[in-house]
Amino acid sequence: MNITYPHVIENCIGEKIIFHRVQPEPDGDRVLVQNFVQPGIGPVMHTHWLQDECLTVLEGRIGYQVLGQPKQYAGPGDTVLFERGTPHRFWNAGDDVLHCEGWIKPANTIVFFLSAIYAAQNKSGTAEPERFDGAYLMQRYASEYDLPEIPGFVKKAIIPATYQLGKLLGKYEHMQDAPDPIRA
């Protein structure tokens, strides 16, 4: 997938990300981002197995949580770091748009993955991605990303079956330029 920067994505539930550029570094490229999140909105609990994510609040109030820990909050000037392998979520905990800047390192497939997730949400018109696209992304990129609150049976049986059905039905032609997943 050929991406030009800045690369802007928006979903139908009120999240916007601007990927400004990929900054080469000796220990892995860093993608520089800005996000804008509507009140009460934010990604579900998720894990990046291979990447660190850092957000600094510019405007608004961020709520965030690491799986199994209490909710926390931060405001303008505060920085939140989610280390690789840590299940986490964040949301706009204020009444105005949350605006953050930050980075994800190493960049790996994150720009494609989030772009595809947002497109699948826009296709379904809800926070839940369109089922076939969601199954494709969860299967193909399982070595990089996880949604820990999805029940094990769904991950081990329903998602793979949906993925296979999607292959049989030719649902993934629009994903033909998807980058190869990174293996740890």
Buried (B, 14 or more C-beta within 10 A) or exposed (E): EEEEEEBEBBBEBBBBBBBBBBEEEEEEBBBBBBBBBBBEBBBEBBBBBBBBBBBBBBEBBBBBBBEEEEEBBBEEEBEBEBEBEBBBBBBBBBEEBBBBBBBBBBBBBBBBBBBBBBBBBBBBEEBEBBBBBBBBBBBBBBEBBBBBEBEEEEBEEBBBEBBEEBBEEEBBEEBEEBBEBBEE
